[in-house]
Each structure stands twice: as structure tokens, then as C-alpha cells.
């Protein structure tokens, strides 16, 4: 295993690998690297990583040191020198009348070499220009001709999509792009729509090319003869993204039907003659080709509530009444039964009834141990005692000691029952 680090010398440039010499480097730190052009300043893009020995291209150049504050000052001074050198070089190019466009000037870290990048449509004889620049800067001069794509990579900018150029952001190397890719993706062949800022075909045409090529192999071509769930017909339009085709049916040539790729049975792919011995199968058999989309059953309000409670981890109630019984506004009939109760209220009263005997044992009933000397006057006179209303908290059939909700009683004499007078005259 070999330990390496990844370094970029320019923003969005290619990543190179070096030997960290046992030093721990974090991404984003500045480092001083020994290259073929001498010492160079770069930025760490990938920290210390162990890789197989077979994956390393020898010789692996070493990292000299992590950049210090003094090194950063040197880099800043070189950037200021580059601006002055750019202006001087443009003046010299105009003085010599050369057909070339200066793009960028780059100083090396030590300051003893200057690179001038330019673009031109043809070859340029710049030997006289090199002599003039060397006499001005007293350093080694190198002029390098680049293409329009490299120019866009160095200058940067925004594409027609509104985002920074791919070449200036993350593309390490340029991929070949052809006009065939635009045709495969059914794009407009208008040069202004498929060209980038550099004037060449956009690099993003390469991104989805594999997906389009796979769809082309699976989809039928134009003018193909196919069978559909509604009959046989000819394909006249293909949508690779949606994987759908439009078919002109033989029975209804004026009607255009759209079908999914899985609903088709290709008889002849592409242009050609219709098979002479072809016999269209019955519609019942062709109907089996139709794609069936499962339809979910409509859910009720109760089902939606149960799903929501299950998602919250709350158990469903055993019985939920659909609607609470409507209370009557009229007064309860005299001597009538109990008021209708909900199941939850009935269950609560049952629990109270179970606890009532225990309370009764712990607390003696009211009036226990007192002699009952006084009797009702109605019994002394021989008259029957009137019925007393039920005690509060007690109802018929309820165990003693059970507390009930008090209810209002109307003490009126029942019809047809008159007190009998048993006294002797």
C-alpha cells in the first residue's frame, strides 16, 4: 500500500497525486510540491489516502512542505505580477501585429519562469515577441497555444442553463462530443441551441448519451409495424424519455393512439414491406397486451384515522361510536327509565360498581348505630306511608353504596291512587 494526496494547481483543474512524506494534510490546505518545472504551489483536494501499489504511476513526486504564511505572500505577489505582465504582453502583440489572442499569464512559484497562454486560428511566428518579452521581464518566457475549450475553462462563466461552466467547475478532461448525440436525443440541430460559450457542442450532451442509447435499443423505430391492444398499426412518433409511441391504426388511419412500449408487439422494426402472410389476431387476444395499472380502493375516514394512529404509535380504540345519540329536549317521563348512555360511560360505571363494596366496607353507612325511635306519623294513624324517592346515588338493580349521578324527581301523586282513610268514625 502507498500513501498519496491529491493536489490541484488551478481551480477546477486536473488533480495530480504526490507522496506526502509522512505528513498529515487536510483538504483545502496549501502545499508546496516539487514538479518538473520546479517548486509549485497547489491546494490539497484529497487528504492522505492509502491505495494499491499497482494503481500508482511511478515515479511519485514528493511534497516539500505545507504552505506557510511567507509562501502565501509569495503567491499573492506573483498574482500582482501576472496582471502587469498581461498588459505588457498585449502591447507587444499589437506592436508586432500578430494574429493571436492572449488569454492568461501564469508565474511559477519561484518567479523565474512565465507562461503566456493564447489562442489563434492558425500558426503564429512569435519568435520576435519572445525576445522582446525576455528583455523586459528577465525571466524564462514560454508561449503556449490552446484551444477554445481550454480558453473557456480558464476564463469561466455561466452557461445557458444559468450555472457555472462544467469545464471550470468539475470536469478534469474534455470528452469528445459529436452531432450524432444531438440527433439521438431528438434535439434541435440549431447551432445556437446546442453550442456552449466556447462555440463547440455542449459537454453536457455526453452525460445522458448512454441512457438514450439504451432506450433506442428497446424502443421500436419510426415506420415500424406493430400490434397494439386496439389493433395493428404503424409507428410515426417515438418519445424516448416517456418510452411511449404514437401509432396510426389500420382500422382508423385518421386516429392517432399513444401506447407504452410494454403494450406493443413489434412485427417489423423500421421501414419495409408489410409481411404478406400476416393475419391480424382477434381483438380479444390483442387486448391482453394492455398494461393494467392497479387502482387502490378508496379509503374511508375511519381507515385514514387508523393509518394515522398506527403511524403515531397509538392503538386503535376497541369501539368508536359513529354518532352520539341525540338528547331529547323534552322532560323525562315521570318514573321513567335511565337515560341512554354511551358504551364508554357504561364501562366506567361498571368499574365504579366494582369499587363501591370496598368503599362501603371501609366507611360505615350513614346513620348506622342510631336507634330508630321516631316512626312516620302515617303508620301511627293507620295510613300507608307514601313511597320515598330513591336515595341519591342509588337506582333500581344497583348495588348498595354505588354512587350515581343525582337526577331530579317530581313528587306528584300518581293518578287513580287516593290515600285510604282507615280511621273509624
Order of alpha helices (4+ residues) and beta strands (2+ residues): beta-beta-beta-beta-beta-alpha-beta-beta-alpha-beta-alpha-alpha-alpha-alpha-alpha-beta-beta-beta-beta-beta-alpha-alpha-alpha-alpha
